[in-house]
Amino acid sequence: MPHVITQSCCSDGSCVYACPVNCIHPSPDEPGFATAEMLYIDPDACVDCGACVSACPVGAIAADTRLDDTQLPFVELNAAYYPDRPPGQKLPPTSKLAPVIEAPKVLARDGNPLTVAIVGSGPAAMYAADELLTQPGVRVNVFERLPTPYGLARAGVAPDHQSTKRVTRLFDRITRKRGFRFYLNVEVGSDLTHAELLAHHHAVLYAVGAPNDRRLDIDGMGLPGTGTATEVVAWINGHPEFADLPVDLRHERAVIVGNGNVALDVARILSTDPDVLARTDISAHALAALRNSTLTEVVIAARRGPAQSAFTLPELIGLTSTCEVVLDSADHELVQADLTTETDPLTRNKLEILSKLGDASAPVTRPRVRLAYRLTPHRVVGTDRATGIEFTVTGQGDVRRIDAGLVLSSIGYRGKPIRDLPFDEATAVVPNDGGRVVDPQTNRPVPGSYVAGWIKRGPTGFIGTNKSCAQQTVRQLVDDYNAGRLTDPVAKPAELDKLVRRRCPDVVDAAGWRAIDEAEVARGGDERPREKFTSTADMLAVSAAAPTPPIHKRVLARVAALSSA
């Protein structure tokens, strides 16, 4: 009874280190880890101990006898990653753990414990905090401009992927570690400057992601009825800055340009029975819009052919197992042509699934998803609002029009400049060497400045990819601290809290976040995991009513004493 990793894998890597026989690959020390679509368990080496099940932060691992019908394809997928062996041959258990990447040892200084500000609170930020707090005496202050933490893990994962969202439970445990502190609803760059953070910390680590969409630059984008898939995901998830997004689903068809995982997420949600979504944490306004939707088809259009599809194999399996997915006859021919020449096993697996999809000429009986290939967007059609989009056939120039009342682009993310740090406009990242920010003019490190996550490496990888990324940055930071290259804070610890509360009276701390979290879960009742607040004012009201922990009361009293001195 081997265990199997399913599509909710986040590539965190904790299962790798827990496995006593080193049968989960690629491991974080192997070259393929950074680009792997998921991790794989070797069925011939697995000893059924279940250690990986306990270690997985998103509940993505189960015994092969406990999978539901939608997860069964992952039995073969896990096995196919490993080389063929003679029939009946089993690999002996290695009784060997994968090599654990040890946290860097902090050489503590009397009176000056390592103190780090982390800007952002998504996966990269939380993994960095976790790595730093493995060492005694280290202090970490996490700053986030929203009243709620965890970035895309909260607002970017589709609501029907609740197992993936379980990684936030791990993050909640990190917030309870000694030395951790939240400053939510505080925007670095406006409420506080980089220089002010450095005055209170040895280092500032930015893990702010890539918050901007790459925009589709064609005529008509910007008309009512156009937007980006990323914005719609935020609207679906109840992000307070997108709660009022004008998403009108009272049309026959929607078109999404680009076929990455986010495009598949949006298409799947727009095509799913609202009664199914009502059992998730989807926002109330999105659920109401879906109940009134008249969509019968969501078209996912890509410039290139099937073999170059940007979505991952797990996401394709998830889409085809929950939605009706079709191709037109011309695209079926493209799939067959690619199958005759493609040699990469992972791509062939995708093509095999695509080859079994239904034909778009069949009658439409329920909202469906149609994958379309070799279509280059030319212009959005419409005067007062979008009524369709014109494409040219890639490489040919023939024009094809698809009527649609909603046109979304999903062509990637882009980082934005951080005040007081260098920025590479071409790559949309902060120039860095392994996480250490460098000045591109001199190629020298910018003192006390570090990056992790998408702002460091660009928008690639999965939730768990940020773990190894953050570990690399933290090693650089700790090396600089141990070598005496980081300047000690000039301000006393209590002065930071005083400064933040003077600038941001509505700051939300860890207790305030837990109050918001508990209130959302209570609002969900027995039917839903939670019902999110979509108004910042409502979040702040709940946070303000949270009881202040006794230790925090002593800190506030000390701040008040300093203020009156």
C-alpha positions as CSV (number, residue, x, y, z in Angstrom):
1,M,0.0,0.0,0.0
2,P,2.3,2.8,-1.2
3,H,1.5,6.4,-0.4
4,V,0.8,8.9,-3.2
5,I,1.2,12.7,-3.6
6,T,-1.8,14.3,-5.2
7,Q,-2.5,17.5,-7.1
8,S,-2.7,19.6,-3.9
9,C,1.1,19.2,-3.4
10,C,2.8,22.5,-2.6
11,S,6.4,21.3,-2.9
12,D,7.1,22.4,0.7
13,G,9.6,19.6,1.0
14,S,8.8,18.6,4.6
15,C,7.7,15.2,3.5
16,V,11.2,14.6,2.0
17,Y,12.9,15.1,5.3
18,A,10.4,13.0,7.2
19,C,10.7,9.9,4.9
20,P,13.0,7.3,6.5
21,V,13.9,5.7,3.2
22,N,14.5,8.7,1.0
23,C,11.8,7.7,-1.5
24,I,10.4,11.2,-2.3
25,H,12.0,13.2,-5.1
26,P,13.2,15.6,-6.3
27,S,14.4,16.6,-2.9
28,P,15.4,20.3,-2.2
29,D,19.1,19.4,-2.6
30,E,18.5,18.0,-6.1
31,P,18.7,20.2,-9.2
32,G,15.2,19.5,-10.4
33,F,13.4,20.6,-7.2
34,A,13.1,24.3,-8.1
35,T,11.3,23.6,-11.4
36,A,9.4,20.4,-10.4
37,E,5.6,20.6,-10.9
38,M,5.2,18.4,-7.8
39,L,7.1,15.8,-5.8
40,Y,6.8,12.1,-6.3
41,I,6.8,9.0,-4.1
42,D,8.5,5.9,-5.4
43,P,6.0,3.1,-4.9
44,D,8.7,0.4,-4.9
45,A,10.7,2.1,-2.1
46,C,7.8,3.3,0.0
47,V,7.6,1.4,3.3
48,D,4.1,2.7,4.3
49,C,5.2,4.3,7.5
50,G,3.0,7.3,7.0
51,A,5.6,9.8,8.2
52,C,5.1,11.9,5.0
53,V,1.4,12.1,5.7
54,S,2.0,13.8,9.1
55,A,4.7,16.1,7.7
56,C,2.7,17.4,4.7
57,P,1.3,20.9,5.5
58,V,-1.5,20.7,3.0
59,G,-2.8,17.2,3.4
60,A,-1.7,16.1,-0.1
61,I,-0.5,12.6,0.7
62,A,-2.6,9.5,1.2
63,A,-2.4,5.7,0.9
64,D,-3.2,4.5,-2.6
65,T,-6.3,2.7,-1.2
66,R,-7.7,5.9,0.2
67,L,-7.8,8.0,-2.9
68,D,-11.0,9.3,-4.4
69,D,-11.8,8.9,-8.1
70,T,-10.3,12.3,-9.0
71,Q,-7.0,11.4,-7.4
72,L,-6.5,7.9,-9.0
73,P,-4.4,9.3,-11.9
74,F,-1.7,10.2,-9.4
75,V,-1.0,6.6,-8.6
76,E,0.5,6.1,-12.1
77,L,1.9,9.7,-12.2
78,N,4.0,9.1,-9.0
79,A,5.2,5.7,-10.3
80,A,6.0,7.1,-13.8
81,Y,8.6,9.5,-12.4
82,Y,10.9,6.7,-11.5
83,P,12.9,4.5,-14.0
84,D,11.5,1.2,-15.3
85,R,12.6,-1.9,-13.4
86,P,12.4,-5.6,-14.2
87,P,9.0,-7.1,-13.3
88,G,8.7,-7.9,-9.6
89,Q,12.0,-6.1,-8.6
90,K,11.7,-4.1,-5.5
91,L,14.1,-1.6,-4.2
92,P,15.4,-2.4,-0.7
93,P,14.7,0.3,2.0
94,T,17.7,2.6,2.3
95,S,17.1,3.4,6.0
96,K,18.5,6.8,5.1
97,L,17.0,10.2,5.5
98,A,17.4,12.8,2.8
99,P,20.0,15.3,3.7
100,V,18.4,18.0,5.8
101,I,19.5,21.6,5.1
102,E,20.5,22.8,8.5
103,A,19.4,26.3,9.6
104,P,22.4,28.7,9.8
105,K,23.8,29.1,13.3
106,V,23.5,32.7,14.7
107,L,26.5,33.8,16.7
108,A,24.7,35.8,19.3
109,R,26.1,39.1,20.6
110,D,25.5,40.2,24.2
111,G,22.8,42.9,24.2
112,N,22.3,42.9,20.4
113,P,20.3,39.8,19.4
114,L,19.8,39.5,15.6
115,T,16.7,41.5,14.8
116,V,15.1,41.3,11.3
117,A,12.2,43.2,9.7
118,I,10.4,41.1,7.1
119,V,8.2,43.1,4.7
120,G,5.3,41.0,3.4
121,S,3.6,38.0,5.0
122,G,3.1,35.5,2.2
123,P,4.8,32.1,2.0
124,A,8.3,33.4,1.3
125,A,8.1,35.8,4.3
126,M,6.7,33.1,6.7
127,Y,9.3,30.5,5.7
128,A,12.0,33.1,6.2
129,A,10.7,33.9,9.7
130,D,10.5,30.2,10.5
131,E,14.2,29.7,9.4
132,L,15.4,32.7,11.5
133,L,13.4,31.7,14.6
134,T,15.0,28.2,14.8
135,Q,17.9,30.1,16.5
136,P,17.5,31.2,20.1
137,G,17.2,34.9,20.8
138,V,16.4,36.0,17.3
139,R,13.6,38.6,16.9
140,V,11.5,38.9,13.7
141,N,9.0,41.7,13.0
142,V,6.7,41.0,10.0
143,F,5.1,44.0,8.3
144,E,2.1,43.7,6.0
145,R,0.0,46.4,4.4
146,L,-3.3,44.4,4.7
147,P,-5.0,43.7,8.1
148,T,-4.7,40.0,7.3
149,P,-1.5,37.9,6.5
150,Y,-0.3,35.2,4.2
151,G,-0.5,36.8,0.8
152,L,-1.4,34.5,-2.1
153,A,-1.9,31.6,0.2
154,R,-5.0,33.4,1.5
155,A,-6.1,35.5,-1.5
156,G,-4.5,33.7,-4.5
157,V,-5.4,30.0,-4.0
158,A,-8.7,29.0,-5.6
159,P,-11.4,28.4,-3.0
160,D,-12.0,24.8,-4.1
161,H,-8.4,24.0,-3.3
162,Q,-9.0,24.0,0.5
163,S,-6.3,21.4,1.1
164,T,-3.6,23.8,-0.4
165,K,-4.8,26.6,1.9
166,R,-4.0,24.4,4.9
167,V,-0.4,25.6,4.6
168,T,-1.7,28.7,6.6
169,R,-2.0,26.4,9.6
170,L,1.8,26.0,9.5
171,F,2.2,29.8,9.2
172,D,-0.1,30.2,12.2
173,R,2.2,28.0,14.3
174,I,5.2,30.2,13.2
175,T,3.4,33.3,14.5
176,R,3.4,31.7,18.0
177,K,7.1,31.3,18.2
178,R,9.1,33.3,20.7
179,G,10.5,36.4,19.1
180,F,7.9,36.7,16.4
181,R,5.7,39.8,16.0
182,F,3.1,41.0,13.5
183,Y,2.6,44.6,12.4
184,L,-0.4,44.2,10.0
185,N,-2.2,47.1,8.3
186,V,1.2,48.9,8.0
187,E,2.6,49.8,4.6
188,V,6.4,50.0,4.3
189,G,7.3,52.8,1.9
190,S,4.6,55.1,3.0
191,D,3.8,54.5,6.7
192,L,7.5,53.6,7.4
193,T,10.6,54.0,5.3
194,H,13.4,51.6,4.6
195,A,15.8,53.7,6.6
196,E,13.5,53.8,9.6
197,L,13.3,50.0,9.6
198,L,17.1,49.7,9.4
199,A,17.3,52.0,12.5
200,H,15.3,49.4,14.5
201,H,16.7,46.2,12.9
202,H,20.0,44.7,11.7
203,A,18.4,43.8,8.4
204,V,15.3,44.3,6.3
205,L,14.1,41.3,4.2
206,Y,11.6,42.1,1.5
207,A,9.2,39.2,0.5
208,V,6.6,41.3,-1.3
209,G,6.0,39.0,-4.2
210,A,5.1,40.2,-7.7
211,P,1.9,42.1,-7.1
212,N,1.3,43.5,-10.6
213,D,-0.2,41.7,-13.6
214,R,1.6,41.7,-16.9
215,R,-0.9,43.6,-19.0
216,L,-2.2,42.5,-22.5
217,D,-1.3,45.4,-24.7
218,I,-4.0,45.2,-27.4
219,D,-6.8,47.6,-28.5
220,G,-9.9,47.3,-26.3
221,M,-8.3,46.1,-23.1
222,G,-9.7,48.5,-20.6
223,L,-13.3,48.4,-21.8
224,P,-15.9,47.3,-19.3
225,G,-16.0,43.5,-19.4
226,T,-12.1,43.2,-19.6
227,G,-9.6,42.6,-16.8
228,T,-7.1,40.1,-15.6
229,A,-7.5,36.6,-14.2
230,T,-5.5,37.5,-11.2
231,E,-7.9,40.3,-10.3
232,V,-10.8,37.9,-10.6
233,V,-9.1,35.3,-8.3
234,A,-8.7,38.1,-5.7
235,W,-12.4,39.0,-6.2
236,I,-13.4,35.4,-5.8
237,N,-11.3,35.1,-2.6
238,G,-12.7,38.3,-1.0
239,H,-9.6,40.4,-1.2
240,P,-10.7,43.8,0.3
241,E,-9.1,45.8,-2.6
242,F,-11.0,43.8,-5.2
243,A,-14.4,43.2,-3.5
244,D,-16.1,45.8,-5.7
245,L,-14.6,44.6,-8.9
246,P,-17.4,44.8,-11.6
247,V,-17.5,41.1,-12.7
248,D,-20.5,40.5,-14.9
249,L,-21.2,36.9,-15.6
250,R,-24.6,37.4,-17.4
251,H,-23.1,36.5,-20.8
252,E,-22.9,33.3,-22.8
253,R,-19.1,33.1,-23.0
254,A,-15.9,34.2,-21.2
255,V,-12.4,34.2,-22.8
256,I,-9.2,33.9,-20.9
257,V,-6.0,34.7,-22.8
258,G,-3.1,32.6,-21.5
259,N,-3.2,29.0,-20.2
260,G,-1.2,28.9,-17.0
261,N,-2.5,27.5,-13.7
262,V,-4.3,30.8,-12.8
263,A,-6.3,30.7,-16.1
264,L,-7.3,27.1,-15.3
265,D,-8.3,28.1,-11.7
266,V,-10.6,30.9,-13.0
267,A,-12.1,28.7,-15.7
268,R,-12.8,25.9,-13.2
269,I,-14.5,28.2,-10.7
270,L,-16.6,29.9,-13.4
271,S,-17.7,26.4,-14.6
272,T,-18.4,24.8,-11.2
273,D,-21.8,24.2,-9.7
274,P,-22.3,27.1,-7.2
275,D,-23.7,24.6,-4.7
276,V,-20.3,22.9,-4.6
277,L,-18.5,26.2,-4.2
278,A,-20.9,27.2,-1.4
279,R,-19.0,24.7,0.8
280,T,-15.7,26.6,0.4
281,D,-14.5,30.0,1.6
282,I,-15.5,31.7,-1.7
283,S,-16.6,35.3,-1.1
284,A,-20.4,35.9,-0.8
285,H,-20.4,38.4,-3.6
286,A,-18.7,36.0,-6.0
287,L,-21.0,33.1,-5.1
288,A,-24.0,35.4,-5.7
289,A,-22.6,36.3,-9.1
290,L,-22.0,32.7,-10.0
291,R,-25.6,31.8,-9.0
292,N,-26.8,34.4,-11.5
293,S,-24.3,33.5,-14.2
294,T,-25.5,32.6,-17.7
295,L,-22.1,31.4,-18.9
296,T,-22.1,28.2,-20.9
297,E,-18.5,28.2,-22.0
298,V,-15.1,29.5,-20.8
299,V,-12.5,29.5,-23.6
300,I,-8.8,29.4,-22.6
301,A,-6.8,30.7,-25.5
302,A,-3.0,30.2,-25.9
303,R,-0.6,31.6,-28.5
304,R,1.3,28.4,-28.9
305,G,0.5,24.8,-29.4
306,P,-0.6,22.0,-27.0
307,A,3.0,20.8,-26.3
308,Q,3.8,24.3,-25.0
309,S,0.9,24.5,-22.6
310,A,1.9,26.6,-19.5
311,F,-0.4,24.8,-17.0
312,T,1.0,22.0,-14.9
313,L,0.0,18.4,-15.2
314,P,-1.6,18.3,-11.7
315,E,-3.7,21.3,-12.6
316,L,-4.8,19.8,-15.9
317,I,-5.8,16.6,-14.0
318,G,-7.7,18.7,-11.5
319,L,-9.6,20.6,-14.2
320,T,-10.5,17.5,-16.3
321,S,-11.7,15.6,-13.2
322,T,-14.1,18.3,-12.1
323,C,-15.2,20.1,-15.3
324,E,-16.3,19.2,-18.9
325,V,-13.3,20.1,-21.0
326,V,-13.3,20.1,-24.8
327,L,-11.2,20.9,-27.9
328,D,-12.4,21.7,-31.3
329,S,-11.4,19.4,-34.2
330,A,-8.5,21.5,-35.4
331,D,-6.9,21.5,-31.9
332,H,-7.4,17.8,-31.6
333,E,-5.3,17.5,-34.7
334,L,-2.6,19.7,-33.1
335,V,-2.5,17.5,-30.1
336,Q,-2.1,14.3,-32.2
337,A,0.7,16.0,-34.2
338,D,2.5,17.0,-31.0
339,L,2.2,13.4,-29.7
340,T,4.1,12.0,-32.7
341,T,7.1,14.2,-32.0
342,E,7.2,14.9,-28.2
343,T,9.7,13.0,-26.1
344,D,9.5,14.7,-22.7
345,P,7.5,12.3,-20.4
346,L,5.8,15.1,-18.5
347,T,4.6,16.8,-21.7
348,R,3.5,13.5,-23.2
349,N,1.4,12.9,-20.1
350,K,-0.3,16.3,-20.7
351,L,-0.9,15.5,-24.4
352,E,-2.3,12.1,-23.6
353,I,-4.9,13.7,-21.4
354,L,-5.7,16.4,-24.0
355,S,-6.1,13.7,-26.7
356,K,-8.9,12.1,-24.6
357,L,-11.0,15.3,-24.3
358,G,-14.4,15.6,-25.9
359,D,-15.1,17.5,-29.1
360,A,-16.4,21.1,-28.9
361,S,-19.1,20.3,-31.5
362,A,-21.0,18.2,-29.0
363,P,-24.2,19.8,-27.5
364,V,-23.5,22.0,-24.4
365,T,-25.4,20.5,-21.4
366,R,-23.6,22.4,-18.6
367,P,-21.0,25.2,-18.4
368,R,-17.8,23.8,-20.0
369,V,-14.2,24.8,-20.6
370,R,-12.7,24.8,-24.1
371,L,-9.0,24.9,-24.6
372,A,-7.9,26.7,-27.8
373,Y,-4.4,26.8,-29.3
374,R,-2.4,28.9,-31.7
375,L,-4.4,32.1,-31.2
376,T,-2.6,35.4,-30.9
377,P,-4.8,38.1,-29.4
378,H,-5.3,41.1,-31.8
379,R,-8.0,43.3,-30.3
380,V,-11.0,43.3,-28.0
381,V,-14.2,44.0,-29.9
382,G,-16.9,46.4,-28.5
383,T,-17.8,50.1,-28.1
384,D,-19.4,50.6,-24.7
385,R,-18.2,47.2,-23.3
386,A,-16.4,44.1,-24.5
387,T,-18.5,41.9,-26.9
388,G,-15.7,39.6,-28.1
389,I,-12.1,39.3,-29.0
390,E,-10.3,38.9,-32.3
391,F,-7.3,36.6,-32.7
392,T,-4.9,35.9,-35.5
393,V,-3.9,32.3,-36.1
394,T,-0.3,32.1,-34.9
395,G,2.1,31.9,-37.8
396,Q,-0.7,32.4,-40.4
397,G,-2.4,35.7,-39.9
398,D,-6.0,34.5,-40.5
399,V,-8.4,36.4,-38.2
400,R,-10.8,34.5,-35.8
401,R,-13.3,36.1,-33.6
402,I,-14.8,34.7,-30.4
403,D,-17.9,36.4,-29.0
404,A,-17.6,37.0,-25.3
405,G,-18.9,39.3,-22.6
406,L,-15.9,38.8,-20.4
407,V,-12.3,38.9,-21.6
408,L,-9.5,38.3,-19.1
409,S,-5.8,38.1,-19.6
410,S,-3.6,35.7,-17.7
411,I,-0.1,36.2,-18.9
412,G,1.9,36.3,-15.7
413,Y,2.9,38.6,-12.8
414,R,5.4,41.4,-12.5
415,G,7.2,42.8,-9.5
416,K,7.1,46.5,-8.8
417,P,9.9,48.8,-7.5
418,I,10.5,49.0,-3.8
419,R,11.2,52.5,-2.5
420,D,15.0,53.1,-1.7
421,L,16.1,49.8,-3.3
422,P,17.5,49.2,-6.8
423,F,15.1,47.6,-9.4
424,D,15.7,45.9,-12.7
425,E,12.9,47.0,-15.0
426,A,13.7,44.3,-17.6
427,T,13.3,41.3,-15.2
428,A,11.0,43.1,-12.7
429,V,13.0,41.9,-9.7
430,V,15.3,43.6,-7.1
431,P,18.9,42.9,-8.2
432,N,20.4,40.4,-5.8
433,D,23.0,37.7,-5.3
434,G,21.3,34.7,-3.6
435,G,19.0,37.1,-1.8
436,R,21.6,39.7,-0.9
437,V,20.5,43.0,-2.6
438,V,23.2,44.4,-4.8
439,D,23.7,47.8,-6.4
440,P,23.8,47.2,-10.1
441,Q,26.1,50.2,-10.6
442,T,28.8,48.9,-8.3
443,N,27.8,45.3,-7.9
444,R,28.3,45.7,-4.2
445,P,25.8,44.6,-1.5
446,V,23.3,47.2,-0.3
447,P,23.9,47.0,3.5
448,G,21.2,45.3,5.5
449,S,18.9,44.7,2.5
450,Y,17.7,41.3,1.4
451,V,14.9,39.7,-0.8
452,A,13.1,36.4,-1.0
453,G,10.3,35.0,-3.1
454,W,9.1,36.4,-6.4
455,I,10.6,39.8,-5.9
456,K,14.0,37.9,-5.7
457,R,13.6,35.3,-8.5
458,G,10.6,36.3,-10.5
459,P,7.1,34.7,-10.5
460,T,8.1,31.0,-10.7
461,G,7.5,27.9,-8.6
462,F,4.9,26.9,-6.1
463,I,4.1,27.7,-2.5
464,G,6.8,25.4,-1.2
465,T,9.4,26.6,-3.6
466,N,9.6,29.7,-1.4
467,K,10.9,27.5,1.4
468,S,14.3,26.8,-0.2
469,C,14.4,30.3,-1.6
470,A,13.9,31.8,1.8
471,Q,16.5,29.4,3.3
472,Q,19.1,30.6,0.9
473,T,18.4,34.3,1.7
474,V,18.5,33.7,5.5
475,R,21.9,31.9,5.2
476,Q,23.2,35.0,3.4
477,L,21.7,37.3,6.1
478,V,23.1,35.3,9.0
479,D,26.5,35.0,7.4
480,D,26.6,38.9,7.2
481,Y,25.5,39.2,10.8
482,N,28.1,36.7,12.1
483,A,30.8,38.4,10.1
484,G,29.9,41.8,11.6
485,R,28.7,43.3,8.3
486,L,25.3,44.4,9.7
487,T,25.0,47.6,11.7
488,D,23.4,47.2,15.2
489,P,20.0,49.0,15.5
490,V,20.4,52.6,16.9
491,A,16.9,52.6,18.4
492,K,15.8,50.8,21.5
493,P,13.3,47.8,20.9
494,A,10.4,49.6,22.6
495,E,10.7,52.6,20.3
496,L,9.6,50.6,17.3
497,D,6.2,49.9,18.7
498,K,5.9,53.5,19.7
499,L,6.7,54.7,16.2
500,V,4.4,52.2,14.5
501,R,1.4,53.1,16.7
502,R,2.0,56.8,16.2
503,R,2.0,56.4,12.4
504,C,-0.6,53.7,12.2
505,P,-3.1,53.8,15.1
506,D,-5.1,50.9,13.4
507,V,-2.1,48.5,13.4
508,V,-3.2,44.9,13.8
509,D,-1.0,42.6,15.9
510,A,-1.0,38.8,16.2
511,A,-3.9,38.8,18.6
512,G,-5.9,41.0,16.3
513,W,-5.3,38.7,13.4
514,R,-6.4,35.7,15.5
515,A,-9.6,37.5,16.4
516,I,-10.3,38.2,12.7
517,D,-9.5,34.6,11.9
518,E,-11.7,33.2,14.6
519,A,-14.6,35.5,13.6
520,E,-14.3,34.4,9.9
521,V,-14.4,30.7,10.9
522,A,-17.4,31.4,13.2
523,R,-19.2,33.2,10.3
524,G,-18.7,30.1,8.2
525,G,-20.7,28.0,10.6
526,D,-21.0,24.2,10.0
527,E,-21.2,24.5,6.2
528,R,-18.1,26.5,5.2
529,P,-14.5,26.6,6.4
530,R,-14.9,30.4,6.9
531,E,-16.7,33.4,5.6
532,K,-14.1,36.1,5.0
533,F,-14.5,39.8,5.8
534,T,-14.2,41.8,2.6
535,S,-14.1,45.2,4.2
536,T,-11.0,46.5,5.9
537,A,-13.2,48.5,8.3
538,D,-14.9,45.3,9.4
539,M,-11.6,43.6,10.0
540,L,-10.3,46.5,12.0
541,A,-13.4,46.6,14.1
542,V,-13.0,42.9,15.0
543,S,-9.3,43.3,15.6
544,A,-9.8,46.3,17.9
545,A,-12.2,44.3,20.1
546,A,-9.6,41.5,20.6
547,P,-8.3,41.2,24.2
548,T,-4.8,42.4,24.7
549,P,-2.4,39.7,26.0
550,P,-0.9,40.5,29.4
551,I,2.7,40.6,28.1
552,H,1.6,43.0,25.4
553,K,0.0,45.2,28.0
554,R,3.3,45.5,29.8
555,V,5.0,46.5,26.5
556,L,2.3,49.2,25.9
557,A,2.7,50.5,29.4
558,R,6.5,50.8,28.8
559,V,5.9,52.7,25.6
560,A,3.5,55.1,27.4
561,A,6.2,55.7,30.0
562,L,8.8,56.4,27.4
563,S,6.4,58.8,25.7
564,S,5.8,60.8,28.8
565,A,9.5,60.9,29.8
